[in-house]
Amino acid sequence: MSKSSNQRSRVYKSEIRAKQAEQTKEKILSAARSLFRSKGFDGTAIDAIAAKAGVAAPTVYAIFGSKKEILKQLVDQASFGQNYNAAVETVLSTKTAKDRLRAVAAIPRRIFDSDRTELDLFRNAGVISPEILALEKEREDRRYQSQKPTVEFLMKSKGVRSDLNKKRVSDILWSLTSRQLYRMLVIDREWTSDEYEEWLADTLIRTLLK
């Protein structure tokens, strides 16, 4: 076999291994998600996750290291997945402060609508698990930081109310786009997602802009 044929064979085998590894990872995440829902975070053992996923427990440890890391990756999938990235691209393409805030209002609606089950899981589990509470805080800190480009854009637009400084704008934007507010209005008070998004956009504009 020629050298080029060997190289192609190695690349092909490497691609297969990478695909198999990703499939194994997704099987473990799916199993963990199911068990966390039914038994809770603290009530789920790594051995149970491995058994449900059809893999050995050492495989779970080799890929994730800990149960906390499994949960962290589930949180990331729910909060910062494809829906989030697509929404951010839309936000960054806007040209005016009002358009930017209306696009921002679509992010929590899109994310929370599609990932409601996972986010409820983490919230309920957090009542009894300090680890989950820590992950929730980390997720919220990341969300706060991810809004910095929009805050910078608003401040440069000169459209922000004169009595608001950069930190106050950041804090208001972060709090109004929170999952808690979505939950209160859409889930608890049964607003439609359209009503929530329209209200949020109008509220952001009235609160932050001149």
C-alpha positions in Angstrom: 0.0 0.0 0.0 1.4 3.4 -0.9 2.2 6.1 1.6 -0.8 8.2 0.4 -3.1 5.3 0.8 -1.9 4.7 4.4 -2.5 8.4 5.2 -6.0 8.2 3.8 -6.7 5.1 5.8 -5.5 6.7 9.0 -7.6 9.8 8.4 -10.6 7.6 7.6 -10.2 5.6 10.8 -9.6 8.7 12.8 -12.9 10.2 11.5 -14.7 7.0 12.4 -13.3 7.0 15.9 -14.2 10.7 16.4 -17.8 10.0 15.2 -18.1 7.0 17.5 -16.8 9.0 20.4 -19.3 11.7 19.7 -22.2 9.2 19.5 -21.1 7.7 22.8 -21.0 11.1 24.4 -24.5 11.9 23.2 -25.8 8.5 24.5 -24.4 9.3 27.9 -25.9 12.8 27.9 -29.3 11.4 26.8 -29.2 8.8 29.5 -28.2 11.3 32.2 -30.9 13.7 31.1 -33.5 11.0 31.5 -32.3 9.8 34.9 -31.9 13.3 36.2 -35.5 14.0 35.4 -36.9 10.8 37.0 -34.5 10.4 39.9 -33.0 13.8 40.4 -29.3 14.8 40.3 -28.4 13.5 43.7 -30.4 10.3 43.2 -28.6 9.4 40.0 -25.3 7.4 40.1 -22.6 7.3 37.4 -23.1 3.5 37.3 -26.8 4.0 36.5 -26.0 6.5 33.8 -23.5 4.1 32.3 -25.9 1.2 32.4 -28.7 3.2 30.7 -26.3 4.4 28.0 -25.0 0.9 27.4 -21.4 1.7 28.2 -19.0 0.9 31.1 -18.8 3.3 34.0 -15.0 4.0 33.3 -16.1 5.2 29.9 -18.3 7.8 31.5 -15.5 9.0 33.7 -13.1 9.0 30.8 -15.3 11.3 28.8 -16.8 13.6 31.5 -14.7 13.1 34.7 -17.7 13.6 37.0 -21.4 13.8 37.3 -21.2 17.5 37.7 -19.5 17.9 34.4 -22.3 15.9 32.7 -24.8 18.3 34.2 -22.7 21.3 33.1 -22.7 20.1 29.5 -26.5 19.5 29.6 -26.9 23.1 31.0 -24.7 24.4 28.1 -26.7 22.5 25.5 -29.9 23.9 26.9 -28.7 27.5 27.3 -26.0 28.1 24.7 -26.8 25.7 21.9 -27.7 26.3 18.3 -30.8 28.3 19.1 -28.7 30.7 21.1 -26.0 31.1 18.5 -28.6 31.8 15.8 -30.3 34.4 17.9 -27.0 36.1 18.7 -26.2 36.4 15.0 -29.5 38.1 14.4 -28.8 40.5 17.3 -25.4 41.5 16.0 -26.7 42.2 12.5 -29.0 45.0 13.7 -28.1 48.7 13.0 -30.2 50.8 15.4 -30.7 50.7 19.2 -34.4 49.9 18.9 -33.8 47.1 16.4 -31.1 45.7 18.6 -33.4 45.5 21.7 -36.2 44.0 19.7 -33.8 41.3 18.5 -32.5 40.8 22.1 -36.1 40.2 23.2 -36.3 37.3 20.8 -33.4 35.4 22.4 -35.0 34.4 25.8 -38.2 33.6 24.0 -36.5 31.3 21.5 -34.2 29.7 24.1 -36.7 29.2 26.9 -39.5 28.0 24.6 -37.3 25.2 23.1 -35.5 24.2 26.3 -38.2 24.6 28.9 -38.0 21.0 30.1 -34.2 21.0 30.7 -34.3 24.3 32.4 -37.1 23.2 34.7 -35.1 20.1 35.5 -32.1 22.2 36.6 -34.2 24.6 38.6 -36.0 21.9 40.5 -32.8 19.9 41.2 -31.1 23.1 42.4 -33.5 23.2 45.4 -31.5 20.3 47.0 -28.2 20.3 45.2 -25.5 23.0 45.9 -23.6 21.8 42.9 -26.6 22.7 40.6 -27.0 26.1 42.3 -23.3 26.7 41.5 -23.8 25.8 37.9 -26.8 28.0 37.7 -24.8 30.9 39.0 -22.0 30.2 36.5 -24.6 30.1 33.7 -26.1 33.4 34.7 -22.6 35.0 34.9 -21.9 33.8 31.4 -25.2 35.2 30.2 -24.4 38.6 31.8 -21.0 38.6 30.0 -22.5 37.5 26.7 -24.6 40.7 26.7 -21.6 43.0 26.8 -21.5 43.6 23.0 -25.1 44.7 23.0 -24.5 47.0 25.9 -21.4 48.5 24.2 -23.5 49.0 21.0 -26.3 50.8 23.0 -23.9 53.1 24.7 -22.2 54.0 21.5 -25.5 54.7 19.8 -26.1 57.7 22.1 -29.7 56.5 22.4 -29.5 55.4 26.1 -31.2 57.5 28.7 -28.9 60.0 30.2 -29.5 58.8 33.8 -28.3 55.3 33.0 -24.6 54.4 33.1 -23.1 51.3 31.5 -23.4 49.1 34.5 -27.0 50.0 35.1 -27.8 49.2 31.5 -26.1 45.9 31.8 -27.9 45.0 35.0 -31.3 46.0 33.6 -30.8 44.1 30.4 -29.6 41.0 32.2 -32.5 41.0 34.7 -35.3 41.7 32.2 -34.2 38.9 29.9 -33.9 36.3 32.7 -35.5 32.9 32.7 -37.3 33.7 36.0 -39.2 36.5 34.3 -40.1 34.3 31.4 -41.3 31.6 33.8 -43.5 34.0 35.7 -45.2 35.4 32.7 -45.3 32.5 30.2 -45.6 29.5 32.4 -47.2 30.8 35.6 -49.4 33.5 34.2 -49.9 31.8 30.8 -48.9 34.5 28.5 -48.2 33.4 24.9 -44.6 33.5 23.8 -45.6 36.2 21.2 -47.1 38.3 24.0 -44.0 37.9 26.1 -41.6 38.8 23.4 -43.5 41.9 22.3 -43.8 43.1 25.9 -40.1 42.4 26.6 -39.1 44.4 23.5 -41.3 47.3 24.4 -40.2 47.3 28.0 -36.5 47.2 27.1 -36.9 50.1 24.7 -38.9 52.2 27.2 -36.6 51.4 30.1 -33.2 51.9 28.4 -33.7 54.4 25.6 -34.4 58.1 25.5 
